[in-house]
Amino acid sequence: MCEAAAYIIRNGKEELFLEDVDIIEPEGDELRLVSIFGEQKVIKAAIQSLNLVNHKVILKER
Amino acid sequence: MCEAAAYIIRNGKEELFLEDVDIIEPEGDELRLVSIFGEQKVIKAAIQSLNLVNHKVILKER
């Protein structure tokens, strides 16, 4: 499976925000993330970087 | 491998922009995409949606 873990940068550190992320959709200045298990989270953030081979998404708060 | 194909929406249709994408990094109002083969492309676009399980990234031009 090719889901990824999404981390948010807080105080200069990467904090796990959601595991097993399947879908990411920007909506205005928010991001909607949905995991392969259907868990959904919305955060006021932007994508800082995606690394698909390493299964890692880095978010930064707006 | 978990690379994805990136498509850009033009005239309402999805056009393949870059295959085997590993890394996506927003830089200002541009996106830098790097494939697993090191091919790099920059486009004035935003991420419209990511679907990691389906290996699909949809971009929209700015």
Backbone of each chain as nested JSON, in Angstrom:
{
  "chains": [
    {"id": "A", "residues": [
      {"number": 1, "name": "MET", "atoms": {"N": [0.844, -1.2, 0.0], "CA": [0.0, 0.0, 0.0], "C": [0.88, 1.251, 0.0]}},
      {"number": 2, "name": "CYS", "atoms": {"N": [0.327, 2.3, -0.526], "CA": [1.139, 3.492, -0.731], "C": [0.656, 4.694, 0.066]}},
      {"number": 3, "name": "GLU", "atoms": {"N": [-0.047, 4.424, 1.121], "CA": [-0.437, 5.517, 1.987], "C": [0.813, 6.135, 2.633]}},
      {"number": 4, "name": "ALA", "atoms": {"N": [0.648, 7.316, 3.205], "CA": [1.785, 8.027, 3.791], "C": [1.421, 8.514, 5.188]}},
      {"number": 5, "name": "ALA", "atoms": {"N": [2.421, 8.881, 5.94], "CA": [2.179, 9.517, 7.231], "C": [2.316, 11.023, 7.055]}},
      {"number": 6, "name": "ALA", "atoms": {"N": [1.389, 11.759, 7.644], "CA": [1.43, 13.218, 7.541], "C": [1.91, 13.799, 8.869]}},
      {"number": 7, "name": "TYR", "atoms": {"N": [2.901, 14.653, 8.775], "CA": [3.471, 15.315, 9.944], "C": [3.23, 16.807, 9.838]}},
      {"number": 8, "name": "ILE", "atoms": {"N": [3.023, 17.422, 10.98], "CA": [2.891, 18.876, 11.013], "C": [4.099, 19.431, 11.776]}},
      {"number": 9, "name": "ILE", "atoms": {"N": [4.638, 20.498, 11.249], "CA": [5.797, 21.106, 11.916], "C": [5.299, 22.07, 12.978]}},
      {"number": 10, "name": "ARG", "atoms": {"N": [5.656, 21.767, 14.216], "CA": [5.288, 22.649, 15.339], "C": [6.523, 22.87, 16.187]}},
      {"number": 11, "name": "ASN", "atoms": {"N": [6.824, 24.113, 16.452], "CA": [8.017, 24.452, 17.231], "C": [9.265, 23.802, 16.635]}},
      {"number": 12, "name": "GLY", "atoms": {"N": [9.301, 23.775, 15.328], "CA": [10.481, 23.251, 14.654], "C": [10.588, 21.736, 14.65]}},
      {"number": 13, "name": "LYS", "atoms": {"N": [9.574, 21.055, 15.218], "CA": [9.623, 19.587, 15.257], "C": [8.484, 18.996, 14.446]}},
      {"number": 14, "name": "GLU", "atoms": {"N": [8.732, 17.818, 13.906], "CA": [7.687, 17.108, 13.165], "C": [6.819, 16.317, 14.136]}},
      {"number": 15, "name": "GLU", "atoms": {"N": [5.525, 16.661, 14.156], "CA": [4.583, 15.905, 14.991], "C": [3.672, 15.111, 14.077]}},
      {"number": 16, "name": "LEU", "atoms": {"N": [3.458, 13.847, 14.409], "CA": [2.57, 13.025, 13.596], "C": [1.157, 13.596, 13.649]}},
      {"number": 17, "name": "PHE", "atoms": {"N": [0.579, 13.839, 12.48], "CA": [-0.769, 14.39, 12.431], "C": [-1.784, 13.309, 12.06]}},
      {"number": 18, "name": "LEU", "atoms": {"N": [-1.477, 12.499, 11.061], "CA": [-2.38, 11.412, 10.657], "C": [-1.56, 10.344, 9.938]}},
      {"number": 19, "name": "GLU", "atoms": {"N": [-1.817, 9.107, 10.317], "CA": [-1.133, 7.983, 9.679], "C": [-1.987, 7.434, 8.544]}},
      {"number": 20, "name": "ASP", "atoms": {"N": [-1.338, 6.661, 7.663], "CA": [-2.041, 5.92, 6.61], "C": [-2.913, 6.827, 5.756]}},
      {"number": 21, "name": "VAL", "atoms": {"N": [-2.35, 7.986, 5.413], "CA": [-3.114, 8.962, 4.629], "C": [-3.247, 8.478, 3.186]}},
      {"number": 22, "name": "ASP", "atoms": {"N": [-4.454, 8.528, 2.694], "CA": [-4.711, 8.176, 1.3], "C": [-4.931, 9.439, 0.475]}},
      {"number": 23, "name": "ILE", "atoms": {"N": [-5.84, 10.299, 0.942], "CA": [-6.267, 11.456, 0.149], "C": [-5.919, 12.764, 0.861]}},
      {"number": 24, "name": "ILE", "atoms": {"N": [-5.43, 13.718, 0.096], "CA": [-5.224, 15.079, 0.608], "C": [-5.846, 16.031, -0.395]}},
      {"number": 25, "name": "GLU", "atoms": {"N": [-6.718, 16.885, 0.108], "CA": [-7.363, 17.872, -0.764], "C": [-7.333, 19.236, -0.111]}},
      {"number": 26, "name": "PRO", "atoms": {"N": [-6.697, 20.2, -0.757], "CA": [-6.776, 21.569, -0.255], "C": [-8.195, 22.105, -0.424]}},
      {"number": 27, "name": "GLU", "atoms": {"N": [-8.662, 22.809, 0.598], "CA": [-9.972, 23.465, 0.529], "C": [-9.794, 24.843, 1.129]}},
      {"number": 28, "name": "GLY", "atoms": {"N": [-9.656, 25.842, 0.272], "CA": [-9.352, 27.175, 0.756], "C": [-7.983, 27.144, 1.417]}},
      {"number": 29, "name": "ASP", "atoms": {"N": [-7.886, 27.643, 2.653], "CA": [-6.585, 27.606, 3.331], "C": [-6.497, 26.414, 4.29]}},
      {"number": 30, "name": "GLU", "atoms": {"N": [-7.36, 25.45, 4.081], "CA": [-7.312, 24.233, 4.888], "C": [-6.958, 23.036, 4.006]}},
      {"number": 31, "name": "LEU", "atoms": {"N": [-6.545, 21.983, 4.68], "CA": [-6.32, 20.709, 3.994], "C": [-7.228, 19.668, 4.621]}},
      {"number": 32, "name": "ARG", "atoms": {"N": [-7.816, 18.848, 3.773], "CA": [-8.61, 17.727, 4.26], "C": [-7.814, 16.462, 3.977]}},
      {"number": 33, "name": "LEU", "atoms": {"N": [-7.557, 15.707, 5.02], "CA": [-6.827, 14.451, 4.872], "C": [-7.753, 13.298, 5.224]}},
      {"number": 34, "name": "VAL", "atoms": {"N": [-7.673, 12.248, 4.441], "CA": [-8.482, 11.063, 4.706], "C": [-7.552, 9.86, 4.708]}},
      {"number": 35, "name": "SER", "atoms": {"N": [-7.653, 9.055, 5.76], "CA": [-6.804, 7.864, 5.842], "C": [-7.457, 6.711, 5.095]}},
      {"number": 36, "name": "ILE", "atoms": {"N": [-6.697, 5.655, 4.905], "CA": [-7.248, 4.466, 4.23], "C": [-8.338, 3.818, 5.065]}},
      {"number": 37, "name": "PHE", "atoms": {"N": [-8.424, 4.192, 6.345], "CA": [-9.473, 3.647, 7.207], "C": [-10.688, 4.58, 7.278]}},
      {"number": 38, "name": "GLY", "atoms": {"N": [-10.652, 5.652, 6.499], "CA": [-11.774, 6.564, 6.449], "C": [-11.721, 7.658, 7.499]}},
      {"number": 39, "name": "GLU", "atoms": {"N": [-10.658, 7.644, 8.311], "CA": [-10.521, 8.729, 9.298], "C": [-10.252, 10.031, 8.546]}},
      {"number": 40, "name": "GLN", "atoms": {"N": [-10.933, 11.082, 8.949], "CA": [-10.826, 12.345, 8.243], "C": [-10.376, 13.44, 9.212]}},
      {"number": 41, "name": "LYS", "atoms": {"N": [-9.419, 14.239, 8.755], "CA": [-8.987, 15.361, 9.585], "C": [-8.826, 16.584, 8.706]}},
      {"number": 42, "name": "VAL", "atoms": {"N": [-9.201, 17.726, 9.257], "CA": [-9.051, 18.99, 8.541], "C": [-8.112, 19.861, 9.365]}},
      {"number": 43, "name": "ILE", "atoms": {"N": [-7.206, 20.521, 8.692], "CA": [-6.249, 21.374, 9.401], "C": [-5.986, 22.617, 8.567]}},
      {"number": 44, "name": "LYS", "atoms": {"N": [-5.821, 23.734, 9.267], "CA": [-5.468, 24.976, 8.584], "C": [-3.969, 24.94, 8.333]}},
      {"number": 45, "name": "ALA", "atoms": {"N": [-3.612, 24.396, 7.212], "CA": [-2.197, 24.18, 6.919], "C": [-2.0, 24.094, 5.422]}},
      {"number": 46, "name": "ALA", "atoms": {"N": [-0.737, 24.118, 5.042], "CA": [-0.363, 23.93, 3.643], "C": [0.616, 22.769, 3.561]}},
      {"number": 47, "name": "ILE", "atoms": {"N": [0.731, 22.221, 2.378], "CA": [1.709, 21.154, 2.17], "C": [3.086, 21.784, 2.028]}},
      {"number": 48, "name": "GLN", "atoms": {"N": [4.008, 21.355, 2.848], "CA": [5.381, 21.853, 2.713], "C": [6.175, 20.959, 1.777]}},
      {"number": 49, "name": "SER", "atoms": {"N": [6.011, 19.673, 1.914], "CA": [6.671, 18.754, 0.991], "C": [5.998, 17.396, 1.038]}},
      {"number": 50, "name": "LEU", "atoms": {"N": [6.101, 16.711, -0.096], "CA": [5.611, 15.343, -0.214], "C": [6.778, 14.495, -0.642]}},
      {"number": 51, "name": "ASN", "atoms": {"N": [6.941, 13.377, 0.0], "CA": [7.946, 12.425, -0.449], "C": [7.255, 11.075, -0.543]}},
      {"number": 52, "name": "LEU", "atoms": {"N": [6.853, 10.724, -1.762], "CA": [5.981, 9.561, -1.928], "C": [6.724, 8.257, -1.702]}},
      {"number": 53, "name": "VAL", "atoms": {"N": [7.96, 8.196, -2.15], "CA": [8.718, 6.949, -1.989], "C": [8.984, 6.69, -0.503]}},
      {"number": 54, "name": "ASN", "atoms": {"N": [9.193, 7.76, 0.243], "CA": [9.392, 7.619, 1.694], "C": [8.09, 7.685, 2.482]}},
      {"number": 55, "name": "HIS", "atoms": {"N": [6.966, 7.821, 1.791], "CA": [5.647, 7.792, 2.433], "C": [5.515, 8.9, 3.468]}},
      {"number": 56, "name": "LYS", "atoms": {"N": [5.984, 10.07, 3.122], "CA": [6.003, 11.134, 4.123], "C": [5.454, 12.436, 3.552]}},
      {"number": 57, "name": "VAL", "atoms": {"N": [4.528, 13.019, 4.284], "CA": [3.951, 14.314, 3.923], "C": [4.253, 15.273, 5.071]}},
      {"number": 58, "name": "ILE", "atoms": {"N": [4.825, 16.415, 4.737], "CA": [5.098, 17.427, 5.759], "C": [4.147, 18.598, 5.547]}},
      {"number": 59, "name": "LEU", "atoms": {"N": [3.461, 18.972, 6.607], "CA": [2.527, 20.091, 6.562], "C": [3.079, 21.24, 7.385]}},
      {"number": 60, "name": "LYS", "atoms": {"N": [2.694, 22.447, 7.018], "CA": [3.029, 23.591, 7.877], "C": [1.756, 24.355, 8.16]}},
      {"number": 61, "name": "GLU", "atoms": {"N": [1.597, 24.77, 9.391], "CA": [0.393, 25.508, 9.776], "C": [0.391, 26.886, 9.138]}},
      {"number": 62, "name": "ARG", "atoms": {"N": [-0.812, 27.365, 8.832], "CA": [-0.959, 28.71, 8.264], "C": [-1.224, 29.694, 9.375]}}
    ]},
    {"id": "B", "residues": [
      {"number": 1, "name": "MET", "atoms": {"N": [6.882, 0.157, -5.394], "CA": [7.217, 1.58, -5.271], "C": [5.936, 2.403, -5.187]}},
      {"number": 2, "name": "CYS", "atoms": {"N": [6.081, 3.557, -4.578], "CA": [4.889, 4.343, -4.302], "C": [4.883, 5.687, -5.006]}},
      {"number": 3, "name": "GLU", "atoms": {"N": [5.62, 5.777, -6.059], "CA": [5.567, 7.005, -6.836], "C": [4.17, 7.157, -7.446]}},
      {"number": 4, "name": "ALA", "atoms": {"N": [3.895, 8.368, -7.93], "CA": [2.558, 8.654, -8.471], "C": [2.7, 9.34, -9.822]}},
      {"number": 5, "name": "ALA", "atoms": {"N": [1.614, 9.369, -10.552], "CA": [1.59, 10.139, -11.795], "C": [0.915, 11.471, -11.5]}},
      {"number": 6, "name": "ALA", "atoms": {"N": [1.504, 12.539, -12.031], "CA": [0.93, 13.871, -11.828], "C": [0.252, 14.331, -13.107]}},
      {"number": 7, "name": "TYR", "atoms": {"N": [-0.983, 14.753, -12.965], "CA": [-1.77, 15.237, -14.09], "C": [-2.1, 16.698, -13.865]}},
      {"number": 8, "name": "ILE", "atoms": {"N": [-2.152, 17.44, -14.964], "CA": [-2.561, 18.84, -14.883], "C": [-3.895, 18.971, -15.613]}},
      {"number": 9, "name": "ILE", "atoms": {"N": [-4.783, 19.722, -15.008], "CA": [-6.085, 19.912, -15.648], "C": [-6.009, 21.06, -16.639]}},
      {"number": 10, "name": "ARG", "atoms": {"N": [-6.234, 20.74, -17.911], "CA": [-6.242, 21.763, -18.959], "C": [-7.478, 21.559, -19.803]}},
      {"number": 11, "name": "ASN", "atoms": {"N": [-8.221, 22.633, -19.982], "CA": [-9.471, 22.562, -20.761], "C": [-10.377, 21.45, -20.237]}},
      {"number": 12, "name": "GLY", "atoms": {"N": [-10.384, 21.317, -18.938], "CA": [-11.28, 20.351, -18.313], "C": [-10.817, 18.909, -18.419]}},
      {"number": 13, "name": "LYS", "atoms": {"N": [-9.619, 18.701, -19.017], "CA": [-9.131, 17.325, -19.163], "C": [-7.847, 17.134, -18.377]}},
      {"number": 14, "name": "GLU", "atoms": {"N": [-7.636, 15.917, -17.928], "CA": [-6.394, 15.591, -17.225], "C": [-5.311, 15.248, -18.247]}},
      {"number": 15, "name": "GLU", "atoms": {"N": [-4.231, 16.036, -18.23], "CA": [-3.087, 15.737, -19.095], "C": [-1.939, 15.272, -18.222]}},
      {"number": 16, "name": "LEU", "atoms": {"N": [-1.287, 14.207, -18.649], "CA": [-0.15, 13.706, -17.888], "C": [0.948, 14.758, -17.869]}},
      {"number": 17, "name": "PHE", "atoms": {"N": [1.413, 15.113, -16.692], "CA": [2.475, 16.118, -16.577], "C": [3.816, 15.46, -16.275]}},
      {"number": 18, "name": "LEU", "atoms": {"N": [3.826, 14.523, -15.349], "CA": [5.079, 13.817, -15.008], "C": [4.723, 12.478, -14.382]}},
      {"number": 19, "name": "GLU", "atoms": {"N": [5.41, 11.445, -14.849], "CA": [5.201, 10.104, -14.297], "C": [6.206, 9.824, -13.192]}},
      {"number": 20, "name": "ASP", "atoms": {"N": [5.902, 8.813, -12.401], "CA": [6.849, 8.302, -11.398], "C": [7.331, 9.393, -10.447]}},
      {"number": 21, "name": "VAL", "atoms": {"N": [6.408, 10.244, -10.036], "CA": [6.755, 11.365, -9.167], "C": [7.072, 10.857, -7.765]}},
      {"number": 22, "name": "ASP", "atoms": {"N": [8.193, 11.313, -7.255], "CA": [8.586, 10.977, -5.882], "C": [8.33, 12.166, -4.961]}},
      {"number": 23, "name": "ILE", "atoms": {"N": [8.859, 13.33, -5.363], "CA": [8.842, 14.504, -4.474], "C": [8.032, 15.643, -5.091]}},
      {"number": 24, "name": "ILE", "atoms": {"N": [7.235, 16.286, -4.263], "CA": [6.539, 17.517, -4.669], "C": [6.784, 18.563, -3.593]}},
      {"number": 25, "name": "GLU", "atoms": {"N": [7.285, 19.707, -4.018], "CA": [7.541, 20.792, -3.076], "C": [7.001, 22.098, -3.621]}},
      {"number": 26, "name": "PRO", "atoms": {"N": [6.054, 22.709, -2.921], "CA": [5.619, 24.048, -3.32], "C": [6.745, 25.056, -3.092]}},
      {"number": 27, "name": "GLU", "atoms": {"N": [6.913, 25.942, -4.054], "CA": [7.899, 27.036, -3.921], "C": [7.211, 28.289, -4.419]}},
      {"number": 28, "name": "GLY", "atoms": {"N": [6.734, 29.105, -3.484], "CA": [5.953, 30.265, -3.893], "C": [4.679, 29.786, -4.561]}},
      {"number": 29, "name": "ASP", "atoms": {"N": [4.388, 30.3, -5.764], "CA": [3.173, 29.838, -6.453], "C": [3.503, 28.77, -7.498]}},
      {"number": 30, "name": "GLU", "atoms": {"N": [4.671, 28.179, -7.347], "CA": [5.058, 27.093, -8.237], "C": [5.174, 25.788, -7.452]}},
      {"number": 31, "name": "LEU", "atoms": {"N": [5.172, 24.705, -8.21], "CA": [5.434, 23.394, -7.617], "C": [6.654, 22.809, -8.311]}},
      {"number": 32, "name": "ARG", "atoms": {"N": [7.516, 22.207, -7.508], "CA": [8.657, 21.49, -8.073], "C": [8.387, 20.009, -7.896]}},
      {"number": 33, "name": "LEU", "atoms": {"N": [8.408, 19.286, -8.993], "CA": [8.185, 17.841, -8.947], "C": [9.464, 17.141, -9.367]}},
      {"number": 34, "name": "VAL", "atoms": {"N": [9.797, 16.083, -8.671], "CA": [10.985, 15.293, -9.012], "C": [10.561, 13.836, -9.117]}},
      {"number": 35, "name": "SER", "atoms": {"N": [10.922, 13.212, -10.23], "CA": [10.567, 11.8, -10.406], "C": [11.611, 10.915, -9.737]}},
      {"number": 36, "name": "ILE", "atoms": {"N": [11.286, 9.634, -9.64], "CA": [12.247, 8.688, -9.046], "C": [13.486, 8.544, -9.921]}},
      {"number": 37, "name": "PHE", "atoms": {"N": [13.419, 9.028, -11.162], "CA": [14.58, 8.969, -12.04], "C": [15.361, 10.283, -12.017]}},
      {"number": 38, "name": "GLY", "atoms": {"N": [14.95, 11.192, -11.167], "CA": [15.663, 12.453, -11.031], "C": [15.18, 13.519, -11.994]}},
      {"number": 39, "name": "GLU", "atoms": {"N": [14.214, 13.185, -12.825], "CA": [13.666, 14.21, -13.725], "C": [12.937, 15.255, -12.89]}},
      {"number": 40, "name": "GLN", "atoms": {"N": [13.19, 16.523, -13.2], "CA": [12.629, 17.597, -12.4], "C": [11.797, 18.527, -13.289]}},
      {"number": 41, "name": "LYS", "atoms": {"N": [10.628, 18.882, -12.813], "CA": [9.798, 19.828, -13.553], "C": [9.214, 20.843, -12.583]}},
      {"number": 42, "name": "VAL", "atoms": {"N": [9.149, 22.078, -13.049], "CA": [8.553, 23.137, -12.247], "C": [7.344, 23.665, -13.006]}},
      {"number": 43, "name": "ILE", "atoms": {"N": [6.274, 23.886, -12.301], "CA": [5.058, 24.372, -12.947], "C": [4.364, 25.36, -12.03]}},
      {"number": 44, "name": "LYS", "atoms": {"N": [3.793, 26.395, -12.652], "CA": [3.025, 27.385, -11.897], "C": [1.647, 26.791, -11.662]}},
      {"number": 45, "name": "ALA", "atoms": {"N": [1.525, 26.051, -10.595], "CA": [0.291, 25.307, -10.34], "C": [0.157, 25.048, -8.851]}},
      {"number": 46, "name": "ALA", "atoms": {"N": [-1.008, 24.576, -8.492], "CA": [-1.283, 24.179, -7.109], "C": [-1.767, 22.731, -7.13]}},
      {"number": 47, "name": "ILE", "atoms": {"N": [-1.653, 22.096, -5.984], "CA": [-2.166, 20.73, -5.867], "C": [-3.675, 20.798, -5.702]}},
      {"number": 48, "name": "GLN", "atoms": {"N": [-4.389, 20.13, -6.568], "CA": [-5.849, 20.069, -6.425], "C": [-6.241, 18.865, -5.569]}},
      {"number": 49, "name": "SER", "atoms": {"N": [-5.622, 17.743, -5.797], "CA": [-5.882, 16.58, -4.95], "C": [-4.764, 15.569, -5.084]}},
      {"number": 50, "name": "LEU", "atoms": {"N": [-4.587, 14.825, -4.02], "CA": [-3.632, 13.722, -3.984], "C": [-4.404, 12.476, -3.642]}},
      {"number": 51, "name": "ASN", "atoms": {"N": [-4.15, 11.422, -4.376], "CA": [-4.735, 10.14, -4.006], "C": [-3.594, 9.131, -4.008]}},
      {"number": 52, "name": "LEU", "atoms": {"N": [-3.083, 8.881, -2.82], "CA": [-1.838, 8.111, -2.721], "C": [-2.055, 6.644, -3.052]}},
      {"number": 53, "name": "VAL", "atoms": {"N": [-3.18, 6.098, -2.621], "CA": [-3.428, 4.682, -2.885], "C": [-3.598, 4.446, -4.39]}},
      {"number": 54, "name": "ASN", "atoms": {"N": [-4.195, 5.423, -5.069], "CA": [-4.35, 5.322, -6.52], "C": [-3.169, 5.912, -7.287]}},
      {"number": 55, "name": "HIS", "atoms": {"N": [-2.159, 6.41, -6.555], "CA": [-0.923, 6.91, -7.185], "C": [-1.222, 8.063, -8.139]}},
      {"number": 56, "name": "LYS", "atoms": {"N": [-2.069, 8.947, -7.712], "CA": [-2.505, 10.0, -8.628], "C": [-2.467, 11.368, -7.958]}},
      {"number": 57, "name": "VAL", "atoms": {"N": [-1.828, 12.31, -8.623], "CA": [-1.762, 13.694, -8.168], "C": [-2.409, 14.554, -9.241]}},
      {"number": 58, "name": "ILE", "atoms": {"N": [-3.349, 15.375, -8.837], "CA": [-3.993, 16.286, -9.787], "C": [-3.542, 17.715, -9.47]}},
      {"number": 59, "name": "LEU", "atoms": {"N": [-3.05, 18.385, -10.487], "CA": [-2.596, 19.766, -10.338], "C": [-3.543, 20.689, -11.091]}},
      {"number": 60, "name": "LYS", "atoms": {"N": [-3.619, 21.926, -10.622], "CA": [-4.362, 22.925, -11.402], "C": [-3.462, 24.125, -11.618]}},
      {"number": 61, "name": "GLU", "atoms": {"N": [-3.476, 24.645, -12.825], "CA": [-2.648, 25.803, -13.137], "C": [-3.134, 27.033, -12.389]}},
      {"number": 62, "name": "ARG", "atoms": {"N": [-2.195, 27.9, -12.025], "CA": [-2.555, 29.157, -11.364], "C": [-2.688, 30.257, -12.396]}}
    ]}
  ]
}
